[in-house]
Amino acid sequence: MRRQIHLHWPATIMVCIVILRLECLAADNPSLSVPMFGIRPGAAQLSLTNSSDTNFQYVVQTSSNLQDWVSVTTNFATGPDSPVTVPAPPTACFYRLMEIPHVPVPVFRYAILTSGNFNGEGNNFTVDSFDSSNPLYSTLGQYNAVLRKAGGDVATDSLFGGDIIVGNGIIYGHLYTGIGTTEDSVQIGPEGVIGSISWNVSDVGIQPGYWSESVYINFPEVTGPAGGSNSLPAAVGGVVTLNGGTYMVAATDPGLSASLNVTAPTTLWVQGSYVPASITTAGTNKAPLTLTLYVGRATGSGDHLSLGSNGAINQPGYAANLLVYGLPSLTSLNVDFNGGFIGAIYAPEADAMFGNSGSSSADISGAIVAKSVTLNSHSNFHFDENLKINGPFF
């Protein structure tokens, strides 16, 4: 570690800024800006600039005495000017930016991760986990409630009370909320449960040790792949077979109305809204023949993705075989109960809705990162812990 940048101010008024510049390991010469207040309650916003060297992670730490440092957020390589939200405690504090060699971490390390609200308004939802790569915690790689695990962790970066609604839902796992929140900000109903498998058998409420305020996460924007064909192969019998390669197609491409059968690693970028008919992949949970699906555009907003409304999406299958990435224009996402869904979704600008308000139910296996997530009645969300090993990494 050869570079540290320190910023210091009391809670109410800035009196000085101290910047210590030492030799920098990273080629991009990163820097940390003067803090801005009022962006979020109890927090300040810094700008992290020149932080595009993918060989390093950029860790913001805080201290009250310049000796005891606590990491508050880790940011991976970003664009030229990335906002970073950090806690602003009621006493004077220092901030510094540390560079450490990049250590890859799973993109999908929680069942559900949001930058905004988590709403379990359906009351009867369940979040738990399994492991498609382990026969002790799955049946032929598929979810089995008898073999469930309590790794269905839910995390939100939100600091606002009212943004975390568990209701009478059941979470087999932990709940993590933004730094500065309190446990009583979690809206949980009289039958809501958060905790281990044994706790969920006979107890209600939050099991001691299963809630913490520890989430400060940077959500990098998605960029689409480069190159590739501008049209899909012709459909045969209502099915488009993708034998590998990269495709960048307009949302009006006629092939998008057909079912997709993926027989080799394929990348597909749909530049606009998309409602797939059905998707099947031929991969295994350790040797994936995947579809990496990008939806949306680099600019604009209002694009929508609907999964499962017209047919099964990768079901049966493995979550690591279907990776869905939402570009900045993808602002709404729906996973319907009609067909079911197995896959992993990273759509940081999207408000995601799972299920519908009716009485039907379905099982959804995989993971999601989104701006917000709403689980309607009878949503059964099963985190595939295999994504931590065989899924993508930052």
C-alpha positions as a Markdown table, in Angstrom:
| # | Residue | x | y | z |
|---|---|---|---|---|
| 1 | Met | 0.0 | 0.0 | 0.0 |
| 2 | Arg | 1.7 | 3.2 | -1.1 |
| 3 | Arg | -1.0 | 5.7 | -1.4 |
| 4 | Gln | -3.5 | 7.1 | 1.2 |
| 5 | Ile | -5.8 | 10.0 | 0.8 |
| 6 | His | -7.2 | 11.4 | 4.0 |
| 7 | Leu | -10.2 | 13.7 | 4.4 |
| 8 | His | -11.3 | 15.1 | 7.8 |
| 9 | Trp | -14.3 | 17.0 | 9.0 |
| 10 | Pro | -16.7 | 17.3 | 12.0 |
| 11 | Ala | -20.3 | 16.3 | 11.6 |
| 12 | Thr | -21.7 | 19.8 | 11.1 |
| 13 | Ile | -19.1 | 21.9 | 9.4 |
| 14 | Met | -15.9 | 21.2 | 7.5 |
| 15 | Val | -12.9 | 22.8 | 9.1 |
| 16 | Cys | -10.0 | 21.4 | 7.1 |
| 17 | Ile | -9.1 | 18.9 | 4.4 |
| 18 | Val | -5.8 | 17.1 | 4.6 |
| 19 | Ile | -4.6 | 15.2 | 1.6 |
| 20 | Leu | -1.5 | 13.1 | 1.8 |
| 21 | Arg | -0.1 | 12.0 | -1.6 |
| 22 | Leu | 2.4 | 9.1 | -1.7 |
| 23 | Glu | 3.6 | 7.0 | -4.6 |
| 24 | Cys | 0.7 | 5.2 | -6.2 |
| 25 | Leu | 0.7 | 1.6 | -7.3 |
| 26 | Ala | -2.3 | 1.9 | -9.7 |
| 27 | Ala | -1.6 | 3.2 | -13.1 |
| 28 | Asp | -4.6 | 5.5 | -13.1 |
| 29 | Asn | -3.6 | 7.7 | -10.2 |
| 30 | Pro | -6.9 | 7.6 | -8.3 |
| 31 | Ser | -8.1 | 10.4 | -6.1 |
| 32 | Leu | -10.9 | 11.1 | -3.6 |
| 33 | Ser | -13.0 | 14.4 | -3.7 |
| 34 | Val | -14.2 | 16.8 | -1.1 |
| 35 | Pro | -17.3 | 15.3 | 0.6 |
| 36 | Met | -20.9 | 16.5 | -0.2 |
| 37 | Phe | -23.5 | 16.4 | 2.5 |
| 38 | Gly | -27.3 | 16.1 | 2.3 |
| 39 | Ile | -27.4 | 13.4 | -0.4 |
| 40 | Arg | -28.6 | 10.8 | 2.1 |
| 41 | Pro | -29.4 | 11.1 | 5.9 |
| 42 | Gly | -26.3 | 10.4 | 8.0 |
| 43 | Ala | -24.1 | 10.0 | 5.0 |
| 44 | Ala | -21.8 | 12.0 | 2.8 |
| 45 | Gln | -20.9 | 11.5 | -0.9 |
| 46 | Leu | -17.4 | 11.4 | -2.3 |
| 47 | Ser | -16.3 | 11.2 | -5.9 |
| 48 | Leu | -13.7 | 8.5 | -6.7 |
| 49 | Thr | -11.9 | 9.6 | -9.8 |
| 50 | Asn | -9.3 | 7.8 | -12.0 |
| 51 | Ser | -10.2 | 4.4 | -10.7 |
| 52 | Ser | -10.2 | 2.2 | -13.8 |
| 53 | Asp | -7.3 | 0.0 | -13.1 |
| 54 | Thr | -8.8 | -3.5 | -12.9 |
| 55 | Asn | -5.7 | -4.8 | -11.1 |
| 56 | Phe | -6.8 | -2.9 | -7.9 |
| 57 | Gln | -9.7 | -2.5 | -5.6 |
| 58 | Tyr | -10.4 | 1.0 | -4.1 |
| 59 | Val | -11.3 | 0.8 | -0.4 |
| 60 | Val | -12.7 | 3.8 | 1.5 |
| 61 | Gln | -11.9 | 3.6 | 5.2 |
| 62 | Thr | -12.9 | 5.8 | 8.2 |
| 63 | Ser | -11.2 | 6.6 | 11.5 |
| 64 | Ser | -11.7 | 8.9 | 14.4 |
| 65 | Asn | -8.1 | 9.0 | 15.5 |
| 66 | Leu | -6.0 | 8.2 | 12.4 |
| 67 | Gln | -5.0 | 4.9 | 13.9 |
| 68 | Asp | -8.0 | 2.6 | 14.0 |
| 69 | Trp | -9.4 | 2.3 | 10.4 |
| 70 | Val | -12.6 | 0.6 | 9.4 |
| 71 | Ser | -13.4 | -0.2 | 5.8 |
| 72 | Val | -16.8 | 1.2 | 4.8 |
| 73 | Thr | -17.0 | 0.5 | 1.1 |
| 74 | Thr | -15.0 | -1.4 | -1.6 |
| 75 | Asn | -15.2 | -0.1 | -5.1 |
| 76 | Phe | -14.1 | -2.0 | -8.1 |
| 77 | Ala | -12.8 | -0.5 | -11.3 |
| 78 | Thr | -15.2 | 2.3 | -12.4 |
| 79 | Gly | -15.5 | 5.1 | -14.9 |
| 80 | Pro | -13.7 | 8.5 | -14.6 |
| 81 | Asp | -16.0 | 9.9 | -11.8 |
| 82 | Ser | -17.8 | 7.4 | -9.6 |
| 83 | Pro | -19.9 | 8.6 | -6.6 |
| 84 | Val | -19.2 | 6.8 | -3.3 |
| 85 | Thr | -21.6 | 7.1 | -0.4 |
| 86 | Val | -20.0 | 6.8 | 3.1 |
| 87 | Pro | -21.3 | 7.2 | 6.6 |
| 88 | Ala | -21.0 | 10.6 | 8.3 |
| 89 | Pro | -20.9 | 9.9 | 12.1 |
| 90 | Pro | -21.9 | 12.5 | 14.6 |
| 91 | Thr | -18.3 | 13.1 | 15.6 |
| 92 | Ala | -15.2 | 14.3 | 13.7 |
| 93 | Cys | -13.7 | 11.6 | 11.5 |
| 94 | Phe | -11.1 | 11.0 | 8.8 |
| 95 | Tyr | -11.5 | 9.2 | 5.5 |
| 96 | Arg | -8.8 | 7.6 | 3.4 |
| 97 | Leu | -8.7 | 5.8 | 0.1 |
| 98 | Met | -6.6 | 2.6 | 0.0 |
| 99 | Glu | -5.6 | 0.6 | -3.0 |
| 100 | Ile | -5.3 | -3.1 | -2.6 |
| 101 | Pro | -4.6 | -5.8 | -5.2 |
| 102 | His | -7.9 | -6.8 | -6.8 |
| 103 | Val | -9.4 | -9.9 | -5.2 |
| 104 | Pro | -12.3 | -11.1 | -7.3 |
| 105 | Val | -15.6 | -11.5 | -5.4 |
| 106 | Pro | -18.8 | -13.1 | -6.6 |
| 107 | Val | -21.3 | -10.8 | -8.3 |
| 108 | Phe | -24.1 | -12.9 | -6.8 |
| 109 | Arg | -23.1 | -13.3 | -3.1 |
| 110 | Tyr | -26.6 | -12.7 | -1.8 |
| 111 | Ala | -29.9 | -14.1 | -2.9 |
| 112 | Ile | -31.3 | -10.6 | -3.3 |
| 113 | Leu | -29.3 | -7.3 | -3.3 |
| 114 | Thr | -30.8 | -3.9 | -3.9 |
| 115 | Ser | -29.6 | -0.3 | -3.9 |
| 116 | Gly | -33.1 | 0.8 | -2.9 |
| 117 | Asn | -36.1 | -0.8 | -1.4 |
| 118 | Phe | -36.9 | -4.4 | -0.7 |
| 119 | Asn | -40.6 | -5.0 | -0.5 |
| 120 | Gly | -42.1 | -8.3 | 0.6 |
| 121 | Glu | -45.6 | -7.0 | 0.3 |
| 122 | Gly | -46.9 | -10.4 | -0.7 |
| 123 | Asn | -46.6 | -11.7 | 2.9 |
| 124 | Asn | -46.4 | -15.3 | 1.9 |
| 125 | Phe | -43.0 | -15.2 | 0.2 |
| 126 | Thr | -40.1 | -17.4 | 1.1 |
| 127 | Val | -36.3 | -16.8 | 0.5 |
| 128 | Asp | -33.9 | -19.7 | 1.1 |
| 129 | Ser | -31.0 | -21.4 | -0.6 |
| 130 | Phe | -29.6 | -24.6 | -2.0 |
| 131 | Asp | -26.5 | -25.7 | -3.8 |
| 132 | Ser | -26.9 | -27.1 | -7.3 |
| 133 | Ser | -23.4 | -28.5 | -7.2 |
| 134 | Asn | -23.8 | -30.4 | -4.0 |
| 135 | Pro | -26.0 | -33.5 | -3.8 |
| 136 | Leu | -26.5 | -32.9 | 0.0 |
| 137 | Tyr | -28.3 | -29.7 | -0.8 |
| 138 | Ser | -30.1 | -30.4 | -4.1 |
| 139 | Thr | -31.7 | -33.3 | -6.1 |
| 140 | Leu | -30.0 | -33.8 | -9.4 |
| 141 | Gly | -28.9 | -30.1 | -9.2 |
| 142 | Gln | -32.4 | -28.9 | -8.6 |
| 143 | Tyr | -34.0 | -27.2 | -5.6 |
| 144 | Asn | -35.6 | -29.5 | -3.0 |
| 145 | Ala | -37.3 | -28.0 | 0.0 |
| 146 | Val | -36.3 | -30.9 | 2.2 |
| 147 | Leu | -32.6 | -30.1 | 1.5 |
| 148 | Arg | -32.8 | -26.3 | 1.7 |
| 149 | Lys | -30.1 | -24.2 | 3.4 |
| 150 | Ala | -30.4 | -21.0 | 5.3 |
| 151 | Gly | -28.2 | -19.0 | 2.9 |
| 152 | Gly | -31.0 | -17.0 | 1.4 |
| 153 | Asp | -29.4 | -13.7 | 2.5 |
| 154 | Val | -31.2 | -10.4 | 1.5 |
| 155 | Ala | -29.2 | -7.2 | 1.4 |
| 156 | Thr | -30.1 | -3.6 | 0.7 |
| 157 | Asp | -28.0 | -0.4 | 0.5 |
| 158 | Ser | -31.0 | 1.7 | 1.4 |
| 159 | Leu | -30.8 | 3.9 | 4.5 |
| 160 | Phe | -34.4 | 4.9 | 4.6 |
| 161 | Gly | -36.9 | 3.4 | 7.1 |
| 162 | Gly | -39.9 | 2.1 | 5.1 |
| 163 | Asp | -37.7 | 0.7 | 2.4 |
| 164 | Ile | -37.3 | -2.6 | 4.0 |
| 165 | Ile | -40.6 | -4.5 | 4.2 |
| 166 | Val | -40.5 | -8.1 | 5.2 |
| 167 | Gly | -44.1 | -8.3 | 6.3 |
| 168 | Asn | -45.1 | -11.9 | 7.1 |
| 169 | Gly | -42.5 | -13.4 | 4.7 |
| 170 | Ile | -39.9 | -16.0 | 5.7 |
| 171 | Ile | -36.2 | -15.5 | 5.1 |
| 172 | Tyr | -34.0 | -18.5 | 5.7 |
| 173 | Gly | -30.8 | -16.4 | 6.1 |
| 174 | His | -29.6 | -13.0 | 7.1 |
| 175 | Leu | -30.9 | -9.5 | 6.4 |
| 176 | Tyr | -28.3 | -6.8 | 5.8 |
| 177 | Thr | -29.2 | -3.1 | 5.6 |
| 178 | Gly | -27.3 | 0.1 | 5.0 |
| 179 | Ile | -24.9 | 1.5 | 7.5 |
| 180 | Gly | -26.7 | 3.8 | 9.9 |
| 181 | Thr | -30.0 | 1.9 | 9.8 |
| 182 | Thr | -31.4 | 0.3 | 12.9 |
| 183 | Glu | -33.1 | -3.1 | 13.4 |
| 184 | Asp | -36.4 | -1.5 | 14.2 |
| 185 | Ser | -36.4 | 0.1 | 10.8 |
| 186 | Val | -37.1 | -3.3 | 9.4 |
| 187 | Gln | -40.9 | -3.6 | 8.9 |
| 188 | Ile | -41.7 | -7.2 | 9.9 |
| 189 | Gly | -45.2 | -8.6 | 10.6 |
| 190 | Pro | -46.3 | -10.7 | 13.5 |
| 191 | Glu | -45.6 | -13.9 | 11.4 |
| 192 | Gly | -42.5 | -12.7 | 9.7 |
| 193 | Val | -39.3 | -14.7 | 10.3 |
| 194 | Ile | -35.6 | -14.1 | 9.6 |
| 195 | Gly | -33.1 | -16.7 | 10.7 |
| 196 | Ser | -31.7 | -20.2 | 10.6 |
| 197 | Ile | -33.7 | -23.3 | 9.7 |
| 198 | Ser | -34.2 | -24.3 | 13.4 |
| 199 | Trp | -35.3 | -20.7 | 14.2 |
| 200 | Asn | -37.9 | -20.8 | 11.4 |
| 201 | Val | -39.4 | -24.0 | 12.7 |
| 202 | Ser | -41.0 | -22.4 | 15.8 |
| 203 | Asp | -40.0 | -18.8 | 16.3 |
| 204 | Val | -41.0 | -15.5 | 14.7 |
| 205 | Gly | -39.2 | -12.2 | 14.2 |
| 206 | Ile | -35.5 | -11.7 | 13.7 |
| 207 | Gln | -33.2 | -14.3 | 15.2 |
| 208 | Pro | -30.4 | -12.6 | 17.2 |
| 209 | Gly | -27.3 | -12.2 | 15.0 |
| 210 | Tyr | -29.2 | -12.4 | 11.7 |
| 211 | Trp | -29.6 | -8.7 | 11.1 |
| 212 | Ser | -26.8 | -6.2 | 10.7 |
| 213 | Glu | -26.2 | -2.7 | 9.2 |
| 214 | Ser | -23.2 | -3.4 | 7.0 |
| 215 | Val | -24.1 | -2.7 | 3.4 |
| 216 | Tyr | -22.2 | -0.1 | 1.4 |
| 217 | Ile | -21.8 | -1.4 | -2.2 |
| 218 | Asn | -20.9 | 0.1 | -5.5 |
| 219 | Phe | -23.2 | -1.0 | -8.3 |
| 220 | Pro | -21.1 | -0.7 | -11.6 |
| 221 | Glu | -23.1 | 0.1 | -14.7 |
| 222 | Val | -23.4 | -2.6 | -17.4 |
| 223 | Thr | -21.9 | -2.1 | -20.8 |
| 224 | Gly | -22.8 | -4.3 | -23.8 |
| 225 | Pro | -20.5 | -6.7 | -25.6 |
| 226 | Ala | -18.5 | -5.6 | -28.7 |
| 227 | Gly | -18.9 | -7.1 | -32.1 |
| 228 | Gly | -21.1 | -9.9 | -33.3 |
| 229 | Ser | -23.9 | -10.6 | -35.8 |
| 230 | Asn | -26.7 | -8.1 | -36.2 |
| 231 | Ser | -29.4 | -10.7 | -36.7 |
| 232 | Leu | -30.4 | -14.0 | -35.1 |
| 233 | Pro | -30.5 | -17.3 | -37.1 |
| 234 | Ala | -33.8 | -18.1 | -38.7 |
| 235 | Ala | -36.3 | -20.0 | -36.6 |
| 236 | Val | -37.1 | -23.6 | -37.4 |
| 237 | Gly | -40.4 | -24.8 | -36.0 |
| 238 | Gly | -40.7 | -21.8 | -33.8 |
| 239 | Val | -37.2 | -22.3 | -32.3 |
| 240 | Val | -34.0 | -20.3 | -32.8 |
| 241 | Thr | -31.0 | -22.5 | -32.1 |
| 242 | Leu | -27.9 | -20.6 | -30.9 |
| 243 | Asn | -24.7 | -22.6 | -31.4 |
| 244 | Gly | -22.4 | -20.1 | -29.9 |
| 245 | Gly | -21.1 | -16.6 | -30.8 |
| 246 | Thr | -22.2 | -13.1 | -30.2 |
| 247 | Tyr | -25.3 | -11.4 | -31.4 |
| 248 | Met | -26.3 | -7.7 | -31.1 |
| 249 | Val | -29.8 | -7.3 | -32.3 |
| 250 | Ala | -32.6 | -4.7 | -32.3 |
| 251 | Ala | -35.6 | -5.4 | -30.1 |
| 252 | Thr | -37.6 | -5.7 | -33.4 |
| 253 | Asp | -35.5 | -8.7 | -34.7 |
| 254 | Pro | -38.1 | -11.4 | -35.7 |
| 255 | Gly | -36.0 | -14.1 | -34.1 |
| 256 | Leu | -36.8 | -12.7 | -30.6 |
| 257 | Ser | -40.4 | -13.9 | -30.9 |
| 258 | Ala | -39.2 | -17.5 | -31.1 |
| 259 | Ser | -38.1 | -19.8 | -28.3 |
| 260 | Leu | -34.3 | -19.9 | -27.8 |
| 261 | Asn | -32.3 | -23.2 | -27.6 |
| 262 | Val | -28.7 | -22.6 | -26.5 |
| 263 | Thr | -26.3 | -25.4 | -27.4 |
| 264 | Ala | -23.0 | -23.6 | -26.9 |
| 265 | Pro | -21.7 | -20.5 | -25.1 |
| 266 | Thr | -23.6 | -17.6 | -26.6 |
| 267 | Thr | -23.8 | -13.9 | -25.9 |
| 268 | Leu | -27.0 | -12.0 | -27.0 |
| 269 | Trp | -27.5 | -8.3 | -26.6 |
| 270 | Val | -31.2 | -7.2 | -27.2 |
| 271 | Gln | -31.0 | -3.4 | -27.7 |
| 272 | Gly | -34.4 | -2.5 | -26.2 |
| 273 | Ser | -37.2 | -4.2 | -24.4 |
| 274 | Tyr | -37.6 | -8.0 | -24.5 |
| 275 | Val | -40.2 | -10.6 | -23.7 |
| 276 | Pro | -38.7 | -14.0 | -24.5 |
| 277 | Ala | -41.0 | -16.9 | -25.4 |
| 278 | Ser | -38.8 | -19.5 | -23.6 |
| 279 | Ile | -35.2 | -20.2 | -23.1 |
| 280 | Thr | -33.4 | -23.5 | -22.7 |
| 281 | Thr | -29.7 | -24.1 | -22.1 |
| 282 | Ala | -27.7 | -27.3 | -22.4 |
| 283 | Gly | -25.1 | -26.7 | -19.7 |
| 284 | Thr | -24.3 | -28.3 | -16.4 |
| 285 | Asn | -23.7 | -26.6 | -13.1 |
| 286 | Lys | -19.9 | -27.0 | -13.5 |
| 287 | Ala | -19.4 | -26.9 | -17.3 |
| 288 | Pro | -21.9 | -24.3 | -18.5 |
| 289 | Leu | -23.0 | -23.9 | -22.0 |
| 290 | Thr | -24.4 | -20.5 | -21.2 |
| 291 | Leu | -26.5 | -17.8 | -22.5 |
| 292 | Thr | -25.2 | -14.4 | -21.4 |
| 293 | Leu | -28.2 | -12.1 | -22.1 |
| 294 | Tyr | -27.8 | -8.3 | -22.2 |
| 295 | Val | -31.0 | -6.2 | -22.4 |
| 296 | Gly | -31.3 | -2.5 | -22.9 |
| 297 | Arg | -29.3 | 0.4 | -24.2 |
| 298 | Ala | -26.3 | 2.5 | -22.9 |
| 299 | Thr | -28.4 | 5.6 | -22.7 |
| 300 | Gly | -32.1 | 6.5 | -22.1 |
| 301 | Ser | -34.6 | 4.7 | -19.9 |
| 302 | Gly | -37.9 | 2.9 | -20.0 |
| 303 | Asp | -36.8 | -0.4 | -21.4 |
| 304 | His | -38.5 | -3.5 | -19.9 |
| 305 | Leu | -37.7 | -7.2 | -19.6 |
| 306 | Ser | -40.4 | -9.8 | -18.8 |
| 307 | Leu | -39.2 | -13.3 | -17.9 |
| 308 | Gly | -41.5 | -16.3 | -17.7 |
| 309 | Ser | -44.7 | -14.7 | -19.0 |
| 310 | Asn | -44.6 | -16.6 | -22.3 |
| 311 | Gly | -42.9 | -19.8 | -21.2 |
| 312 | Ala | -40.3 | -21.5 | -19.0 |
| 313 | Ile | -36.9 | -19.7 | -18.8 |
| 314 | Asn | -34.1 | -22.2 | -18.3 |
| 315 | Gln | -36.3 | -24.5 | -16.3 |
| 316 | Pro | -35.1 | -27.1 | -15.5 |
| 317 | Gly | -31.6 | -25.8 | -15.7 |
| 318 | Tyr | -28.9 | -24.2 | -13.6 |
| 319 | Ala | -28.7 | -20.5 | -12.7 |
| 320 | Ala | -25.0 | -20.2 | -13.8 |
| 321 | Asn | -26.1 | -21.1 | -17.3 |
| 322 | Leu | -28.3 | -18.0 | -17.8 |
| 323 | Leu | -26.8 | -14.7 | -16.8 |
| 324 | Val | -28.9 | -11.6 | -17.4 |
| 325 | Tyr | -27.4 | -8.1 | -17.5 |
| 326 | Gly | -29.5 | -5.0 | -17.6 |
| 327 | Leu | -28.0 | -1.9 | -19.3 |
| 328 | Pro | -28.8 | 1.6 | -17.9 |
| 329 | Ser | -32.0 | 2.0 | -20.0 |
| 330 | Leu | -33.5 | -1.2 | -18.4 |
| 331 | Thr | -35.6 | 0.3 | -15.7 |
| 332 | Ser | -38.3 | -2.3 | -15.1 |
| 333 | Leu | -38.2 | -6.1 | -14.9 |
| 334 | Asn | -40.9 | -8.6 | -14.2 |
| 335 | Val | -40.4 | -12.3 | -13.4 |
| 336 | Asp | -43.8 | -14.0 | -13.9 |
| 337 | Phe | -45.2 | -17.2 | -12.4 |
| 338 | Asn | -46.6 | -18.6 | -15.6 |
| 339 | Gly | -43.4 | -20.2 | -16.9 |
| 340 | Gly | -40.9 | -20.1 | -14.0 |
| 341 | Phe | -37.3 | -18.8 | -14.1 |
| 342 | Ile | -33.8 | -20.2 | -13.2 |
| 343 | Gly | -31.0 | -17.8 | -13.7 |
| 344 | Ala | -29.0 | -14.8 | -12.3 |
| 345 | Ile | -29.9 | -11.2 | -12.9 |
| 346 | Tyr | -27.7 | -8.1 | -12.6 |
| 347 | Ala | -29.8 | -5.0 | -13.5 |
| 348 | Pro | -28.7 | -2.1 | -11.2 |
| 349 | Glu | -31.1 | 0.4 | -12.7 |
| 350 | Ala | -34.2 | -1.8 | -12.7 |
| 351 | Asp | -37.2 | -2.0 | -10.4 |
| 352 | Ala | -37.9 | -5.8 | -10.3 |
| 353 | Met | -41.3 | -7.4 | -9.6 |
| 354 | Phe | -41.6 | -11.1 | -8.9 |
| 355 | Gly | -44.9 | -12.8 | -9.5 |
| 356 | Asn | -48.3 | -11.4 | -9.6 |
| 357 | Ser | -51.0 | -10.5 | -7.1 |
| 358 | Gly | -53.0 | -13.6 | -7.7 |
| 359 | Ser | -53.0 | -16.9 | -5.8 |
| 360 | Ser | -50.7 | -18.8 | -8.1 |
| 361 | Ser | -47.2 | -19.7 | -7.0 |
| 362 | Ala | -43.9 | -20.7 | -8.5 |
| 363 | Asp | -40.3 | -21.4 | -7.6 |
| 364 | Ile | -37.6 | -19.0 | -8.8 |
| 365 | Ser | -34.0 | -20.2 | -8.5 |
| 366 | Gly | -30.9 | -18.1 | -8.8 |
| 367 | Ala | -30.1 | -14.6 | -7.6 |
| 368 | Ile | -30.8 | -10.9 | -8.4 |
| 369 | Val | -29.1 | -7.5 | -8.1 |
| 370 | Ala | -31.4 | -4.6 | -8.8 |
| 371 | Lys | -32.5 | -1.1 | -7.9 |
| 372 | Ser | -35.5 | -2.5 | -6.0 |
| 373 | Val | -37.2 | -5.8 | -5.6 |
| 374 | Thr | -40.8 | -6.6 | -4.8 |
| 375 | Leu | -41.9 | -10.1 | -4.0 |
| 376 | Asn | -45.6 | -10.7 | -4.4 |
| 377 | Ser | -47.7 | -13.4 | -2.8 |
| 378 | His | -46.4 | -16.9 | -3.0 |
| 379 | Ser | -43.0 | -15.9 | -4.3 |
| 380 | Asn | -40.5 | -18.7 | -3.5 |
| 381 | Phe | -37.0 | -17.5 | -4.2 |
| 382 | His | -34.2 | -20.0 | -3.9 |
| 383 | Phe | -30.6 | -18.7 | -4.0 |
| 384 | Asp | -28.3 | -21.1 | -5.8 |
| 385 | Glu | -25.1 | -20.9 | -3.7 |
| 386 | Asn | -23.2 | -22.5 | -6.6 |
| 387 | Leu | -23.2 | -19.0 | -8.1 |
| 388 | Lys | -20.5 | -18.0 | -5.6 |
| 389 | Ile | -18.2 | -20.5 | -7.2 |
| 390 | Asn | -19.3 | -21.0 | -10.8 |
| 391 | Gly | -21.0 | -17.6 | -11.4 |
| 392 | Pro | -19.4 | -14.3 | -12.5 |
| 393 | Phe | -17.0 | -12.3 | -10.4 |
| 394 | Phe | -16.2 | -8.6 | -10.1 |
